[in-house]
Amino acid sequence: MTYQTTVGWSLFTSGLVTLLLKVLPYDSLYWGILLLVVGIVVLVRRQL
């Protein structure tokens, strides 16, 4: 059950991020790196 929820949220958020990268100004590479860093920070904080 948890696996399906995780996969669902993962697909949902990746779709949102893809749309965001199309709309945001500047190069999408910078936004991608920023979102990656934010994601890592969130994961690390949740495990503490």
N, C-alpha and C positions, 0 to 999 in steps of 0.2 A: 504494500500500500504506500509506504513512504517513497519507494523507488518511483512509482508512477507520478506521485505528486512532484518529486524533484525533477523528473524529466519534463513534466508539464510546465513547471515554472521556468526551467532552463530554456525551453523552446519559446515560451512567451517573452521572457526577457531578451533573448537574442533577437527576436523579431522587433521588439521595441528599440533595441540598440541600433539595429540596421536602419530603421526608419529615422532615428535620431541623427545618425551619421550622415544621412542624405540631406537633412534639413539644416544642420548646424553649419555656420560659416567656417572658414579656414579649412585646412587639410584634414581629412578624416583620420589620417595616421596619428595626429596629435591627440585627437579625441579618443581614439582607440587605446592609446598608451595611458591616457588619463583614466579611462574607465577600468582598464586592467589594474592600475595601481589602487584605485578605489575598491575594486573587488577583492584584491589581496588584503587590504587593510581591514575590510569587513570580515573576511574569513579568519584572519589572525585574531581580531578582537573577540569574535564569537567563541574561539577555542580557549581564551584566557579565563 
